[in-house]
Amino acid sequence: NGKGEYRMKINCLSCGHTIDLDETYSDYEGQVKCYTCSALLEVKLEESLIKSVKFLKLTRSADDGI
């Protein structure tokens, strides 16, 4: 077998929460949402390695409409 559990983690650039990514993201370029603070991150992953992470925006904010 030799198939271990796949886990890749990145930290949210807005709140610092750990975001777990599964094997679906081993080669991925696009957006990932933090479910703790609703921030959108732009990520680039190649062969399960993080190439870049950029903060895009908060999708929800307590300050909206003020």
URFEN-V443002 format. One record per backbone hydrogen bond with DSSP energy under -1.0 kcal/mol. CO is the residue of the C=O (numbers start at 1). NH is the residue of the N-H. If there is no record, write none. Layout:
{{CO	NH} {CO	NH}}
This chain:
{{8	21} {10	19} {12	16} {17	12} {19	10} {21	8} {22	25} {23	26} {26	48} {28	45} {30	43} {32	41} {34	38} {38	59} {39	34} {40	56} {40	57} {41	32} {42	54} {43	30} {44	51} {44	52} {45	28} {46	49} {49	46} {52	44} {54	42} {57	40} {61	64} {63	66}}
